[in-house]
Amino acid sequence: MSDLIELENGALVLPTNADPAGAGHRRVGWRRFAVGLDVGGRGDDPSALCIIKSESRPFLTGRGWEQALTQPQYSVVFTETMRCAEATDVVEWVVGRLGQLKNWRFMFDASGLGAPLRSMFAAAKVQALGVTITAGSSFNRNGDAATVSKALLFENAATKFETGELIIAHDLPERQELLNEIQSVEYAQSSAGNLTLKAGGRGHHADRFSALCLALIGETHLAPQRMEVSKLRGYW
């Protein structure tokens, strides 16, 4: 829709031409970027960054001023890997990428090697959600910390790909590398005899895909919920 208005905070609204009837039916959409970071180790295990554009647009339903929102659409628009010798290098790299974006949310793997980054991102004044990856099939958020099961991370992405809500930009420079990682995801049997999803099989790393899953779960499960209450004044 060419007549959408994008506000400074990334909110998308339809113009009402100051008509109070239109204002009373307003639905607020959004356009923002979800950024996921998979923290690598030393040697051949790089850190990976994935950026997803998240968008839902308001539209007129055709019943007067009534408005509704389109189904959220998620598009992978950027991926990058980097071998960083020190944690400070990771933070500097991420801060540089976030500085090029408008209206973003940032999630990173705070398990294991990512744990020290919590305080470092805070010191750099980066609003970050640290995600600890667990077993099981649940998720939980408490402030700037969250726990998400690995199974939910992978299955959420698989479901969104299947429904078409999540797509990969055709001009993504590392598109084939990301597709290779997605195809490397397979089921494995745990020591307890349970089937679990495992990425990086058949000789592939899955750093980009893990970063993608973190960015996506931040939008679909961990994003703060918006509640809007409005009143019409001077209209009858």
GIURCOR-V256948 format. One record per residue. N is the residue number from 1. PSI is psi as a letter, one per 30 degrees, with the letter a starting at -180 (none if undefined). Layout:
N & PSI
N & PSI
//
This chain:
1 & k
2 & f
3 & g
4 & k
5 & k
6 & j
7 & l
8 & e
9 & g
10 & f
11 & k
12 & k
13 & l
14 & k
15 & k
16 & f
17 & h
18 & g
19 & j
20 & f
21 & e
22 & e
23 & e
24 & f
25 & g
26 & k
27 & k
28 & j
29 & a
30 & l
31 & j
32 & l
33 & k
34 & k
35 & k
36 & k
37 & k
38 & j
39 & k
40 & l
41 & a
42 & l
43 & b
44 & g
45 & j
46 & l
47 & l
48 & k
49 & k
50 & k
51 & k
52 & k
53 & k
54 & k
55 & k
56 & k
57 & k
58 & k
59 & l
60 & k
61 & f
62 & f
63 & i
64 & b
65 & g
66 & k
67 & l
68 & l
69 & k
70 & l
71 & k
72 & k
73 & k
74 & k
75 & k
76 & j
77 & f
78 & k
79 & l
80 & k
81 & l
82 & k
83 & j
84 & k
85 & e
86 & l
87 & e
88 & e
89 & e
90 & e
91 & e
92 & e
93 & e
94 & e
95 & e
96 & e
97 & e
98 & e
99 & f
100 & f
101 & l
102 & k
103 & i
104 & l
105 & k
106 & k
107 & k
108 & l
109 & j
110 & g
111 & k
112 & c
113 & f
114 & f
115 & e
116 & f
117 & f
118 & e
119 & e
120 & e
121 & e
122 & e
123 & e
124 & g
125 & h
126 & k
127 & j
128 & k
129 & j
130 & k
131 & j
132 & k
133 & k
134 & l
135 & a
136 & b
137 & g
138 & l
139 & l
140 & k
141 & k
142 & j
143 & b
144 & g
145 & k
146 & l
147 & k
148 & k
149 & k
150 & e
151 & e
152 & e
153 & e
154 & e
155 & e
156 & e
157 & e
158 & e
159 & e
160 & e
161 & e
162 & e
163 & f
164 & g
165 & f
166 & k
167 & l
168 & k
169 & k
170 & f
171 & g
172 & k
173 & e
174 & h
175 & e
176 & e
177 & e
178 & e
179 & e
180 & e
181 & e
182 & e
183 & f
184 & f
185 & k
186 & l
187 & k
188 & l
189 & k
190 & l
191 & f
192 & f
193 & g
194 & k
195 & k
196 & l
197 & k
198 & k
199 & l
200 & g
201 & l
202 & h
203 & g
204 & k
205 & l
206 & h
207 & e
208 & e
209 & e
210 & e
211 & e
212 & e
213 & e
214 & e
215 & e
216 & e
217 & f
218 & e
219 & e
220 & f
221 & f
222 & f
223 & k
224 & k
225 & k
226 & k
227 & k
228 & k
229 & k
230 & l
231 & k
232 & k
233 & k
234 & g
235 & k
236 & none
//
